[in-house]
């Protein structure tokens, strides 16, 4: 699901865009009037203040604006929708540049069969499943066909999923398809603008509801594009999508659409590994009638010939690139045949081999080939059905073995976050780690790694990774050139000493680092007023000597992300009854200073989380239960000992509610605040309070005050944090 903070901002922005404060509106959104004549049946020259009306006639959407430019409205909604797509998933995205594509003169017969199927308008199957083992070149086939469809102006949408590169959110699949279709089909774009105007909550709905709104309604009910050309929808790497249930649901939705609506102008291609749950779905009798399949084997005659053709062409390019140090008869026929035999039709092996040999940072392709041939000789094995990656694994082992043992722990940290970072979730509502810490620079700050050390630790792995330049490392993550490398690193049987551990291992290490960084910047000798400065100094020491506005903004974002994630980490550590290595640094957190930097949402999040922890977990001593009558307030002030509470702020019409934080900012406000606390003590002396923190003089008291009898909903409480040194 979309994280709550991001989704709230999306809804608020969308509603605020369409409705100004002085409009009289209905909370659940505009109502569509009955009748076939649009919003006002038979009405003429009707206007609404600062709004856009859309009349639908068949597959045409006619807009009329009064006080706004239609283009501005379309741009605004497309921008808002783009916030929830799977970024970097399109066939021409810079995140995939250069994308894997079929080498010239390879996969010719396969591409011809796919093209003939697509062009056959009388075809009964409107869904193609391209399948085969990892590394056979499925993505290259889909990429090549996507580029073919672009040339003929028939590409509707392309979604290239990647688990290691964090393009794996099932909730974003149909949003991404809708966004791309809207950029290519004007009538569909008009439909999307109108649909989101009427229902701003749509992107938060489940996949089935999204599929209905984004695909069935426009192309079946509204008949957009009916009678015209057909558009290809390409979905590559379905097996890399998060969750097998979501993968199966997508197959079910698409296959049903293809079978039940053969006249819709959409043709579907899904590419995936033949995982058992995916194969079972396609073998189902209902699904089976809607698709045609292409299986790409590893060692077929065609595959072996294509790999040989790719290697010959790649060696010629390497000869040109290094013409001063490579002879024209290199490599020898014996060496070339040994290499093609090791590849055995596996395209990913051939690609990694040529990236390894032609690495510009080593600039000695002849020596690199000799090293590679030695690896093949030492492996003393041949690819089999049970172990088709024997030579690929040997190559990955050789690449990683070149990393100095003193550097490997740093490389392992960076690779671990690159693989698992997007799957780590913290706290009671399981928030993900967020985009900032997943960038290369964010990860380096998390682990306290300097810029020079980052690149030194990754240098030997350039043939397997896409490493962003430091100028954009605050925007881009470390990515894998192929999923087979991340598969290798996660499988301890294959990678052995180079295994990066489990998701749980990486999550524990991330939590430890968040706590260590915070305790460093918020320790005994650092005043509350100096915490932010200490944070920026810490970040600057690791990144750049010279500050810039972009750097400062990025570091500030990381500061607030750290606070948010630490709340989740505190919950997870305290909730877990097992001993955690993060318990010791958790006890060192100065809770009073920490709470000083909370926003209203974070304050409520912390209070709810701490009070939700089961009694059995509280034996760790980080929390202690008391009652409101036990508290004293004489030590409070309106500066560093300032109490605070949060509550739902006043809702603007059609805007999302947000938690507002209240702190006294003068002696008079403090007096009023304390008076209200003492009054609450008299009325509710037995209200449950928890004392939180391991450092006695830095503890805080947290509690929730119900605003009405029998309060149960989140909106029915005020959340309090009171500095409470002991």
ROBAVO-636450 format. One line per 3 residues: number of its first residue (from 1); their letters; for each residue x, y, z of C-alpha. Coordinates in Angstrom, 2 decimals. Layout:
% ROBAVO-636450
NUM	A	X/Y/Z  ... $
% end
This chain:
% ROBAVO-636450
1	XXX	0.00/0.00/0.00  1.03/3.66/-0.37  2.55/4.97/2.90 $
4	XXX	-0.02/6.98/4.85  1.95/10.22/4.91  2.44/10.26/1.11 $
7	XXX	-1.15/9.28/0.35  -2.56/11.94/2.68  -0.54/14.58/0.86 $
10	XXX	-1.78/13.27/-2.50  -5.45/13.46/-1.50  -5.06/16.88/0.09 $
13	XXX	-3.32/18.26/-2.99  -5.91/16.86/-5.35  -8.87/18.11/-3.35 $
16	XXX	-7.34/21.53/-2.74  -6.65/21.84/-6.45  -10.26/21.30/-7.43 $
19	XXX	-12.03/23.01/-4.55  -11.27/26.37/-3.00  -12.17/27.20/0.59 $
22	XXX	-15.12/29.37/-0.33  -16.80/26.65/-2.38  -19.80/24.85/-1.01 $
25	XXX	-19.16/21.18/-1.64  -20.28/17.77/-0.56  -17.73/15.92/1.55 $
28	XXX	-17.90/12.72/-0.47  -17.21/14.54/-3.74  -19.34/15.85/-6.58 $
31	XXX	-22.46/13.90/-7.47  -22.99/12.84/-11.04  -26.55/13.82/-12.05 $
34	XXX	-28.86/11.38/-13.73  -29.57/11.50/-17.42  -27.57/11.06/-20.59 $
37	XXX	-26.81/14.68/-21.22  -23.80/15.11/-18.94  -23.69/16.95/-15.64 $
40	XXX	-26.84/19.02/-16.20  -29.21/17.37/-18.59  -30.37/19.86/-21.27 $
43	XXX	-28.71/22.75/-19.43  -26.84/25.38/-21.43  -24.09/27.88/-20.54 $
46	XXX	-23.76/26.44/-17.02  -20.63/27.28/-15.06  -19.06/26.42/-11.71 $
49	XXX	-16.62/28.67/-9.95  -12.99/27.59/-10.56  -14.02/24.14/-11.83 $
52	XXX	-13.91/22.05/-14.97  -16.92/20.15/-16.29  -16.67/17.16/-18.59 $
55	XXX	-19.44/15.83/-20.81  -18.98/12.27/-22.04  -20.33/11.27/-25.47 $
58	XXX	-19.21/7.78/-26.49  -15.43/7.80/-26.44  -15.14/11.59/-26.63 $
61	XXX	-14.58/13.74/-23.53  -15.39/17.42/-24.03  -14.03/19.85/-21.45 $
64	XXX	-15.13/23.39/-20.83  -13.32/25.62/-18.37  -14.38/28.87/-16.82 $
67	XXX	-11.56/30.16/-14.64  -8.77/27.77/-15.43  -6.74/26.50/-18.28 $
70	XXX	-7.68/22.95/-19.24  -4.05/22.15/-19.99  -3.07/23.24/-16.50 $
73	XXX	-5.67/20.93/-14.99  -4.52/17.98/-17.07  -0.89/18.66/-16.18 $
76	XXX	-1.69/18.93/-12.49  -3.57/15.63/-12.36  -0.96/13.82/-14.43 $
79	XXX	1.71/15.11/-12.06  -0.26/13.91/-9.07  -0.89/10.50/-10.65 $
82	XXX	2.80/10.18/-11.53  3.66/10.31/-7.83  2.22/6.79/-7.46 $
85	XXX	3.59/5.00/-10.51  6.43/2.48/-10.32  9.28/4.81/-11.15 $
88	XXX	11.87/3.67/-13.64  9.64/0.88/-14.99  9.00/2.21/-18.52 $
91	XXX	10.90/0.78/-21.49  12.69/4.10/-22.06  13.33/5.07/-18.43 $
94	XXX	16.76/6.46/-17.57  16.80/4.09/-14.57  17.15/1.19/-17.02 $
97	XXX	19.54/2.88/-19.43  20.96/1.09/-21.30  18.12/-1.44/-21.21 $
100	XXX	18.65/-5.10/-22.09  17.61/-5.64/-25.71  18.10/-8.40/-28.24 $
103	XXX	21.41/-8.17/-30.05  21.05/-7.73/-33.83  20.45/-11.03/-35.61 $
106	XXX	19.48/-12.80/-32.38  16.07/-14.10/-31.27  14.87/-13.42/-34.82 $
109	XXX	12.47/-16.38/-35.05  11.03/-15.68/-31.60  10.44/-11.98/-32.33 $
112	XXX	8.87/-12.92/-35.68  6.43/-15.28/-33.95  5.46/-12.64/-31.38 $
115	XXX	5.04/-10.02/-34.11  2.84/-12.33/-36.20  0.69/-13.05/-33.14 $
118	XXX	0.31/-9.35/-32.35  -0.46/-8.39/-35.93  -3.03/-11.18/-36.27 $
121	XXX	-6.18/-9.20/-35.47  -8.25/-12.38/-35.74  -6.18/-14.09/-33.02 $
124	XXX	-8.29/-15.68/-30.32  -5.64/-15.15/-27.65  -5.13/-11.55/-26.58 $
127	XXX	-2.61/-12.48/-23.87  0.91/-13.85/-24.43  2.95/-15.41/-21.63 $
130	XXX	6.69/-15.36/-22.30  8.41/-17.65/-19.83  11.72/-19.36/-19.18 $
133	XXX	14.46/-19.68/-16.54  16.38/-16.71/-15.14  18.96/-15.27/-17.48 $
136	XXX	17.62/-16.49/-20.84  16.85/-12.97/-22.04  13.11/-12.56/-21.45 $
139	XXX	13.49/-8.87/-20.62  15.57/-8.28/-23.74  12.83/-9.86/-25.87 $
142	XXX	10.11/-7.72/-24.26  12.28/-4.58/-24.56  12.93/-5.25/-28.25 $
145	XXX	9.23/-5.78/-28.92  8.35/-2.62/-26.96  10.68/-0.64/-29.23 $
148	XXX	9.02/-2.24/-32.27  5.61/-1.12/-31.00  6.91/2.41/-30.37 $
151	XXX	7.97/2.71/-34.01  4.48/1.72/-35.15  2.82/3.94/-32.50 $
154	XXX	1.08/1.01/-30.83  2.77/0.80/-27.44  0.16/1.47/-24.78 $
157	XXX	2.27/0.82/-21.68  5.39/-1.08/-20.63  6.16/-2.05/-17.04 $
160	XXX	9.55/-3.65/-16.39  9.53/-4.93/-12.82  12.69/-5.56/-10.82 $
163	XXX	12.84/-6.84/-7.28  16.48/-5.88/-6.52  15.97/-2.43/-8.03 $
166	XXX	12.77/-1.74/-6.02  10.40/-1.74/-8.97  8.17/-4.32/-7.30 $
169	XXX	5.15/-2.61/-5.74  1.99/-4.46/-6.85  -0.18/-1.48/-5.89 $
172	XXX	1.52/0.62/-8.58  1.16/-1.72/-11.57  -2.21/-0.55/-12.89 $
175	XXX	-1.52/3.08/-11.89  1.65/2.90/-14.01  -0.25/1.40/-16.93 $
178	XXX	-2.95/4.06/-16.62  -0.39/6.88/-16.50  1.40/5.67/-19.63 $
181	XXX	-1.85/5.11/-21.54  -2.90/8.65/-20.61  0.30/10.04/-22.13 $
184	XXX	-0.44/8.32/-25.44  -4.24/8.33/-25.89  -5.94/11.72/-25.64 $
187	XXX	-9.47/10.40/-25.05  -8.17/8.15/-22.30  -6.29/11.07/-20.71 $
190	XXX	-9.49/13.10/-20.59  -11.25/10.14/-18.99  -8.54/9.83/-16.30 $
193	XXX	-8.71/13.53/-15.46  -12.47/13.35/-15.03  -12.30/10.04/-13.10 $
196	XXX	-9.77/11.34/-10.59  -11.64/14.60/-10.21  -14.72/12.68/-9.15 $
199	XXX	-12.84/10.15/-7.03  -9.50/11.38/-5.64  -9.31/8.21/-3.49 $
202	XXX	-9.00/5.97/-6.55  -5.20/5.40/-6.42  -5.57/4.10/-2.85 $
205	XXX	-8.03/1.38/-3.82  -7.19/-2.30/-4.27  -5.97/-3.78/-7.54 $
208	XXX	-9.40/-5.05/-8.59  -10.99/-1.63/-8.11  -8.11/0.02/-9.95 $
211	XXX	-8.40/-2.45/-12.83  -12.12/-1.71/-13.11  -11.63/2.07/-13.09 $
214	XXX	-8.46/2.30/-15.18  -9.18/-0.38/-17.78  -12.66/-1.91/-17.84 $
217	XXX	-14.65/1.33/-17.52  -12.78/3.30/-20.20  -12.12/0.55/-22.76 $
220	XXX	-15.22/-1.64/-22.30  -18.00/0.59/-20.95  -16.92/3.91/-22.51 $
223	XXX	-15.46/2.14/-25.58  -12.47/4.46/-25.81  -10.45/3.48/-28.90 $
226	XXX	-13.15/1.12/-30.18  -12.70/0.25/-33.83  -9.21/1.69/-33.99 $
229	XXX	-5.74/0.19/-33.67  -4.84/-2.08/-30.78  -2.41/-1.08/-28.07 $
232	XXX	0.17/-3.37/-26.52  0.42/-3.58/-22.72  3.74/-5.19/-21.73 $
235	XXX	4.44/-6.46/-18.21  7.92/-7.91/-17.72  9.24/-9.71/-14.63 $
238	XXX	5.91/-10.52/-12.99  7.71/-12.99/-10.70  9.73/-10.09/-9.27 $
241	XXX	6.58/-8.35/-8.03  6.15/-8.34/-4.26  3.87/-11.16/-3.09 $
244	XXX	2.80/-14.33/-4.92  -0.88/-13.57/-4.21  -0.58/-10.22/-6.00 $
247	XXX	1.12/-11.91/-8.96  -1.72/-14.41/-9.26  -4.35/-11.68/-8.92 $
250	XXX	-2.81/-9.73/-11.80  -2.85/-12.83/-14.02  -6.49/-13.46/-13.11 $
253	XXX	-7.55/-9.88/-13.86  -5.71/-9.64/-17.18  -6.70/-13.11/-18.42 $
256	XXX	-10.36/-12.47/-17.57  -10.23/-9.16/-19.41  -8.64/-10.75/-22.48 $
259	XXX	-11.21/-13.55/-22.53  -14.36/-11.58/-21.72  -13.64/-8.45/-23.78 $
262	XXX	-12.06/-9.56/-27.07  -13.12/-6.34/-28.81  -11.28/-4.09/-26.38 $
265	XXX	-8.30/-2.43/-28.10  -5.69/-3.92/-25.74  -3.27/-6.80/-26.29 $
268	XXX	-1.30/-8.09/-23.30  2.16/-9.59/-22.88  3.35/-10.96/-19.52 $
271	XXX	6.92/-12.23/-19.08  8.05/-14.17/-16.02  10.00/-17.11/-14.74 $
274	XXX	7.90/-20.29/-14.56  7.45/-20.16/-10.78  5.05/-22.85/-9.57 $
277	XXX	2.23/-20.50/-8.50  2.44/-18.59/-11.80  2.49/-21.78/-13.86 $
280	XXX	-0.48/-23.11/-11.89  -2.45/-19.96/-12.68  -1.76/-20.22/-16.40 $
283	XXX	-2.59/-23.94/-16.38  -6.01/-23.25/-14.87  -8.81/-24.16/-17.30 $
286	XXX	-10.38/-20.67/-17.14  -7.10/-18.86/-17.78  -5.90/-21.38/-20.34 $
289	XXX	-8.45/-20.29/-22.96  -7.23/-16.70/-22.97  -3.49/-16.92/-23.66 $
292	XXX	-0.74/-18.21/-25.90  2.74/-18.95/-24.51  6.36/-18.86/-25.62 $
295	XXX	8.88/-20.83/-23.56  12.52/-19.73/-23.89  14.84/-22.60/-22.91 $
298	XXX	18.44/-22.18/-21.85  20.29/-24.60/-24.09  18.18/-24.85/-27.23 $
301	XXX	19.96/-24.85/-30.58  18.54/-21.40/-31.33  19.62/-20.01/-27.94 $
304	XXX	23.17/-21.37/-28.26  23.49/-19.97/-31.78  22.20/-16.57/-30.62 $
307	XXX	24.63/-16.47/-27.68  27.52/-17.36/-29.99  26.46/-14.59/-32.38 $
310	XXX	26.26/-12.12/-29.47  29.73/-13.09/-28.20  31.36/-12.77/-31.65 $
313	XXX	29.87/-9.33/-32.13  30.81/-8.23/-28.61  34.43/-9.35/-29.06 $
316	XXX	34.65/-7.29/-32.25  33.41/-4.24/-30.34  35.95/-4.92/-27.59 $
319	XXX	38.72/-5.14/-30.20  37.75/-1.70/-31.52  37.51/-0.25/-28.01 $
322	XXX	40.98/-1.54/-27.04  42.56/-1.64/-30.50  45.97/-0.54/-29.15 $
325	XXX	46.34/-3.58/-26.90  44.27/-6.29/-28.58  45.23/-8.15/-31.76 $
328	XXX	42.79/-8.77/-34.60  42.93/-12.56/-34.14  41.96/-12.35/-30.46 $
331	XXX	40.46/-14.41/-28.93  41.67/-17.73/-30.30  39.07/-20.12/-31.66 $
334	XXX	39.81/-22.55/-28.80  39.20/-19.89/-26.14  36.06/-18.68/-27.88 $
337	XXX	34.58/-22.19/-28.08  35.38/-22.80/-24.42  33.51/-19.62/-23.56 $
340	XXX	30.46/-20.45/-25.68  30.34/-23.94/-24.18  30.36/-22.44/-20.67 $
343	XXX	27.53/-20.06/-21.64  25.44/-22.97/-22.96  22.80/-20.62/-24.34 $
346	XXX	22.50/-18.54/-21.14  22.37/-14.91/-22.25  22.96/-13.39/-18.82 $
349	XXX	26.25/-15.29/-18.55  27.37/-13.98/-21.93  26.43/-10.42/-20.96 $
352	XXX	28.24/-10.52/-17.60  31.26/-12.12/-19.31  31.57/-9.28/-21.82 $
355	XXX	31.04/-6.62/-19.16  33.78/-8.30/-17.12  36.21/-8.54/-20.05 $
358	XXX	35.52/-5.06/-21.40  35.60/-3.22/-18.05  37.17/0.19/-18.78 $
361	XXX	38.48/0.51/-15.24  40.77/-2.49/-15.80  41.45/-1.73/-19.48 $
364	XXX	43.14/-5.10/-20.08  40.65/-7.37/-21.85  43.22/-10.05/-22.69 $
367	XXX	44.17/-10.51/-19.04  40.51/-10.46/-18.02  39.72/-13.21/-20.54 $
370	XXX	42.60/-15.31/-19.24  41.27/-14.91/-15.70  37.81/-15.91/-16.88 $
373	XXX	39.06/-19.02/-18.67  40.89/-20.02/-15.50  37.61/-19.72/-13.59 $
376	XXX	35.93/-22.01/-16.15  38.76/-24.57/-15.85  38.68/-24.48/-12.03 $
379	XXX	34.92/-24.96/-11.86  35.43/-28.36/-13.55  31.68/-28.70/-14.14 $
382	XXX	29.09/-28.32/-16.85  25.69/-26.58/-16.64  22.92/-29.06/-15.88 $
385	XXX	19.17/-28.94/-15.49  19.66/-28.92/-11.71  22.42/-26.31/-11.74 $
388	XXX	22.32/-24.20/-14.92  24.27/-21.36/-13.26  27.47/-23.23/-12.40 $
391	XXX	29.68/-21.01/-14.59  27.73/-17.86/-13.80  28.20/-18.52/-10.08 $
394	XXX	31.90/-19.14/-10.62  32.17/-15.80/-12.43  30.31/-13.94/-9.69 $
397	XXX	32.59/-15.59/-7.12  35.64/-14.49/-9.08  34.38/-10.88/-9.27 $
400	XXX	33.65/-10.70/-5.55  36.92/-12.44/-4.64  38.81/-9.50/-6.13 $
403	XXX	37.40/-7.22/-3.41  39.93/-6.85/-0.56  38.80/-8.65/2.61 $
406	XXX	39.10/-5.39/4.56  36.68/-3.71/2.13  34.12/-6.52/1.77 $
409	XXX	32.14/-5.69/4.97  31.39/-2.23/3.50  30.48/-3.72/0.11 $
412	XXX	28.22/-6.21/1.89  26.38/-3.40/3.72  25.75/-1.46/0.50 $
415	XXX	24.63/-4.58/-1.40  22.41/-5.69/1.49  20.45/-2.42/1.49 $
418	XXX	20.32/-2.42/-2.32  18.68/-5.87/-2.19  16.46/-5.68/0.90 $
421	XXX	16.08/-1.96/1.61  12.76/-1.66/-0.18  11.34/-4.60/1.78 $
424	XXX	12.29/-3.35/5.25  9.27/-2.09/7.17  9.20/-0.66/10.68 $
427	XXX	6.61/0.14/13.34  2.97/-0.79/13.94  1.84/0.36/10.48 $
430	XXX	4.94/-1.14/8.79  6.30/1.94/7.05  9.04/1.27/4.51 $
433	XXX	12.53/2.72/4.76  11.71/5.46/2.27  13.45/6.68/-0.86 $
436	XXX	16.08/8.93/0.76  17.94/6.20/2.65  17.78/3.91/-0.39 $
439	XXX	19.80/6.31/-2.52  23.51/5.59/-2.66  24.33/8.75/-0.69 $
442	XXX	21.59/8.06/1.84  22.88/4.53/2.41  26.43/5.84/2.81 $
445	XXX	25.26/8.30/5.48  23.31/5.53/7.20  26.42/3.36/7.52 $
448	XXX	28.88/6.21/8.08  30.80/5.56/4.85  32.75/8.33/3.14 $
451	XXX	32.38/9.07/-0.54  35.82/7.63/-1.40  35.15/4.43/0.52 $
454	XXX	31.79/3.98/-1.20  33.34/3.89/-4.65  36.37/1.88/-3.53 $
457	XXX	34.10/-0.80/-2.09  32.05/-1.06/-5.30  34.83/-0.65/-7.87 $
460	XXX	35.49/-4.37/-8.43  31.78/-5.07/-9.03  31.19/-2.60/-11.86 $
463	XXX	30.43/-5.40/-14.33  27.40/-6.38/-12.24  26.13/-3.05/-10.88 $
466	XXX	24.94/0.34/-12.05  26.68/2.81/-9.73  25.33/6.39/-9.84 $
469	XXX	27.73/9.31/-10.04  28.08/11.22/-6.77  26.40/14.30/-8.25 $
472	XXX	23.13/12.36/-8.50  23.75/9.82/-5.72  21.25/11.67/-3.47 $
475	XXX	18.56/10.86/-6.06  19.53/7.45/-7.38  20.10/4.09/-5.68 $
478	XXX	22.69/1.44/-6.38  21.06/-0.94/-8.87  21.73/-4.40/-10.28 $
481	XXX	22.33/-4.99/-13.97  20.55/-8.33/-13.64  18.43/-10.01/-10.97 $
484	XXX	20.67/-13.09/-11.18  23.39/-11.26/-9.20  21.05/-10.39/-6.33 $
487	XXX	19.69/-13.97/-6.45  23.25/-15.22/-6.09  24.04/-12.92/-3.16 $
490	XXX	20.90/-13.98/-1.26  21.40/-17.73/-1.76  23.94/-18.89/0.83 $
493	XXX	24.41/-22.23/-0.96  25.51/-20.44/-4.13  27.35/-17.40/-2.75 $
496	XXX	28.78/-19.00/0.42  31.19/-16.47/1.99  29.67/-13.69/-0.11 $
499	XXX	26.13/-14.19/1.12  24.69/-10.83/2.27  22.38/-12.40/4.85 $
502	XXX	18.63/-12.35/5.22  16.17/-9.47/5.17  15.98/-9.72/8.96 $
505	XXX	19.79/-9.42/9.22  19.83/-6.27/7.11  16.86/-4.78/8.96 $
508	XXX	18.60/-5.31/12.32  21.75/-3.64/10.99  19.73/-0.69/9.68 $
511	XXX	17.99/-0.24/13.06  21.35/-0.39/14.87  22.79/2.28/12.60 $
514	XXX	19.77/4.58/12.98  20.15/4.38/16.76  23.93/4.85/16.68 $
517	XXX	23.73/7.91/14.43  21.03/9.49/16.55  22.90/8.86/19.80 $
520	XXX	26.03/10.35/18.27  24.20/13.56/17.28  22.08/13.72/20.43 $
523	XXX	24.38/12.51/23.20  25.17/13.66/26.72  27.41/16.53/25.62 $
526	XXX	25.08/17.92/22.96  22.42/20.45/23.86  18.96/20.20/22.34 $
529	XXX	19.57/23.38/20.38  22.71/21.84/18.81  21.27/18.51/17.67 $
532	XXX	20.36/19.66/14.15  23.79/21.26/13.70  25.48/18.05/14.88 $
535	XXX	23.41/16.10/12.38  24.42/18.31/9.45  28.07/18.18/10.49 $
538	XXX	27.93/14.38/10.59  26.41/14.22/7.10  28.81/16.77/5.64 $
541	XXX	31.85/14.90/6.94  30.79/11.89/4.89  29.62/13.55/1.71 $
544	XXX	31.06/16.92/0.64  33.35/19.45/2.24  31.44/22.30/0.66 $
547	XXX	27.80/22.71/1.54  25.13/23.37/-1.05  21.42/24.03/-0.85 $
550	XXX	20.65/20.63/-2.40  22.87/18.86/0.12  21.37/20.70/3.07 $
553	XXX	17.85/19.88/1.92  18.76/16.22/1.45  20.37/16.04/4.89 $
556	XXX	17.32/17.71/6.45  15.06/15.15/4.80  17.23/12.37/6.20 $
559	XXX	17.02/13.95/9.67  13.21/13.86/9.66  13.19/10.38/8.08 $
562	XXX	15.47/9.17/10.87  13.07/10.43/13.55  10.14/8.77/11.81 $
565	XXX	11.94/5.43/11.38  13.27/5.47/14.94  9.72/5.62/16.25 $
568	XXX	8.99/2.44/14.29  12.25/0.87/15.48  11.44/1.68/19.14 $
571	XXX	8.09/-0.03/18.70  9.61/-3.13/17.06  12.38/-3.50/19.65 $
574	XXX	10.01/-2.99/22.59  7.27/-5.20/21.14  9.63/-8.11/20.54 $
577	XXX	9.96/-10.27/23.67  13.26/-11.71/22.40  16.56/-10.05/23.29 $
580	XXX	17.64/-7.67/20.52  21.14/-6.32/19.80  19.44/-2.94/19.32 $
583	XXX	18.27/-2.87/22.93  21.50/-1.41/24.32  21.63/1.60/21.95 $
586	XXX	17.87/2.09/22.45  18.46/2.58/26.19  20.94/5.37/25.37 $
589	XXX	18.42/7.47/23.42  17.66/10.81/25.12  13.89/10.63/24.76 $
592	XXX	13.28/14.22/25.89  15.57/15.59/23.16  14.18/13.15/20.64 $
595	XXX	10.60/14.20/21.31  11.53/17.87/21.02  11.84/17.40/17.24 $
598	XXX	8.57/15.54/16.66  5.89/16.84/14.33  2.23/16.42/15.20 $
601	XXX	1.88/13.22/13.14  5.07/11.75/14.60  4.03/12.62/18.17 $
604	XXX	0.73/10.77/17.76  2.53/7.89/16.05  4.97/7.54/18.97 $
607	XXX	2.30/7.70/21.68  0.06/5.20/19.90  2.97/2.86/19.31 $
610	XXX	4.24/2.88/22.88  0.78/2.37/24.34  0.08/-0.48/21.94 $
613	XXX	2.94/-2.65/23.19  1.82/-5.80/25.00  2.46/-6.01/28.78 $
616	XXX	4.73/-9.06/28.33  7.15/-6.98/26.29  7.62/-4.29/28.90 $
619	XXX	10.00/-6.38/30.98  12.87/-4.81/29.06  12.46/-1.74/31.27 $
622	XXX	12.28/0.83/28.50  8.63/1.47/29.41  6.91/1.63/32.77 $
625	XXX	3.18/1.91/33.44  1.86/4.54/35.91  -1.28/6.64/36.26 $
628	XXX	-1.86/10.30/35.53  -2.29/11.06/39.24  1.37/10.00/39.78 $
631	XXX	2.78/12.77/37.59  4.18/16.13/38.72  4.55/19.18/36.50 $
634	XXX	6.63/21.67/38.51  9.79/21.03/36.47  8.25/21.99/33.10 $
637	XXX	9.23/25.12/31.18  8.44/26.47/27.72  11.92/25.78/26.34 $
640	XXX	13.80/22.46/26.57  11.43/21.00/29.17  8.41/21.89/27.08 $
643	XXX	5.41/19.54/27.12  3.40/19.00/23.95  0.21/17.47/22.65 $
646	XXX	-1.17/16.74/19.22  -4.69/16.48/17.92  -6.47/16.39/14.61 $
649	XXX	-6.44/19.87/13.14  -9.44/21.61/11.67  -10.34/20.06/8.35 $
652	XXX	-10.37/22.42/5.42  -13.20/21.67/3.09  -12.17/18.65/0.98 $
655	XXX	-8.73/18.58/2.63  -7.16/15.77/4.58  -7.02/16.13/8.34 $
658	XXX	-3.53/16.45/9.82  -2.22/16.19/13.35  -1.32/19.62/14.75 $
661	XXX	1.30/19.88/17.49  0.89/22.37/20.34  3.74/23.53/22.59 $
664	XXX	3.74/26.47/25.00  5.87/29.31/23.63  5.78/31.63/26.64 $
667	XXX	5.40/31.51/30.43  1.73/32.46/30.08  1.08/29.60/27.63 $
670	XXX	2.97/27.20/29.91  0.83/28.22/32.87  -2.32/27.53/30.87 $
673	XXX	-0.95/24.20/29.63  -0.03/23.01/33.15  -3.37/24.18/34.50 $
676	XXX	-5.13/22.04/31.89  -2.97/19.05/32.85  -3.78/19.48/36.54 $
679	XXX	-7.47/19.76/35.72  -7.24/16.57/33.69  -5.52/14.90/36.66 $
682	XXX	-8.49/15.73/38.87  -11.03/14.47/36.34  -9.16/11.33/35.22 $
685	XXX	-6.61/10.39/37.90  -6.39/6.77/36.76  -5.67/7.54/33.10 $
688	XXX	-2.93/5.16/31.91  0.48/6.76/31.39  3.77/5.20/30.27 $
691	XXX	7.17/6.48/31.29  9.47/5.93/28.30  13.25/5.92/28.09 $
694	XXX	16.42/4.29/29.34  18.31/7.46/30.40  16.58/8.45/33.66 $
697	XXX	17.06/12.22/33.36  15.81/12.16/29.74  12.60/10.17/30.12 $
700	XXX	9.17/11.28/28.95  5.63/10.46/29.99  3.18/9.60/27.19 $
703	XXX	-0.58/9.16/27.29  -3.79/9.58/25.29  -6.70/11.68/26.44 $
706	XXX	-10.12/10.64/25.12  -12.16/13.54/23.81  -15.49/11.83/24.27 $
709	XXX	-17.08/8.97/26.15  -16.28/5.55/24.68  -13.63/6.93/22.35 $
712	XXX	-12.17/4.32/19.99  -11.25/6.10/16.76  -7.92/7.80/16.21 $
715	XXX	-9.67/11.18/15.85  -11.21/10.81/19.31  -7.93/11.33/21.23 $
718	XXX	-5.37/13.97/22.08  -1.82/12.60/22.39  0.53/13.98/25.07 $
721	XXX	4.28/13.88/25.66  5.58/15.35/28.91  9.33/15.58/29.71 $
724	XXX	9.72/13.51/32.89  13.29/13.26/34.23  13.76/10.89/37.15 $
% end
